[in-house]
Amino acid sequence: MTKKKWIATNRAWWDERADSHAESEFYDLESFRAHPDRLRPFESDELGVDPNGLDLLHLQCHLGTDTLSWAGRGACVVGIDFSWPAIESARALAADVGLADRAEFVHADVFDAVTAVDGRTFDVVYTLPR
């Protein structure tokens, strides 16, 4: 399989699952809506500073729960994901939890991140493989 075909197959896999992930018990977006913070202690410990006021770029943000968790702690965040359905869910979730003013979600491949954010720079670039 060529790299291009593999990327397209991977994207299609995530696109097909975004809606079911948004409705799943694993992601539990209803609980997130009630308490929009999913960061684990090691994540803030690793950052080492108060995120309030920082500009944070989250690569591979999927449904946006981690991205919005950082926004809830005061960071101005941009989440990037290559799955359009996931980005739509993240944008809706941001509105639901009242963080749409602190969070931007961009549909782009991680390899195109610099172009997708128009060359903006960030204090923190964050990603966490699941």
DANORFEN-V233869 format. One record per residue. RES is the residue in one letter. PSI is psi in whole degrees, -180 to 180 (none if undefined). Layout:
# DANORFEN-V233869
res | psi
RES | PSI
RES | PSI
This chain:
# DANORFEN-V233869
res | psi
M | 133
T | 160
K | -42
K | -43
K | -40
W | -44
I | -44
A | -40
T | -43
N | -46
R | -45
A | -39
W | -48
W | -40
D | -44
E | -27
R | -11
A | -46
D | -43
S | -33
H | -42
A | -25
E | -1
S | 157
E | -31
F | -49
Y | -27
D | 62
L | -25
E | -45
S | -38
F | -40
R | -34
A | -32
H | 87
P | 66
D | 113
R | 8
L | 140
R | 154
P | -39
F | -27
E | -48
S | -34
D | -43
E | -35
L | -43
G | -3
V | 161
D | 126
P | -9
N | 120
G | -7
L | 149
D | 121
L | 131
L | 124
H | 112
L | 143
Q | 54
C | -16
H | -118
L | -6
G | 8
T | -44
D | -41
T | -48
L | -29
S | -43
W | -40
A | -40
G | -23
R | 7
G | -6
A | 152
C | 119
V | 150
V | 125
G | 136
I | 134
D | 152
F | -3
S | 113
W | -45
P | -35
A | -41
I | -42
E | -43
S | -42
A | -43
R | -42
A | -41
L | -41
A | -43
A | -42
D | -38
V | 7
G | 27
L | 14
A | -25
D | -15
R | -3
A | 133
E | 137
F | 128
V | 131
H | 110
A | 155
D | 143
V | -31
F | -15
D | 18
A | -45
V | -46
T | -41
A | -29
V | 20
D | 35
G | 7
R | 154
T | 160
F | 153
D | -33
V | 134
V | 122
Y | 138
T | 149
L | 110
P | 141
R | none
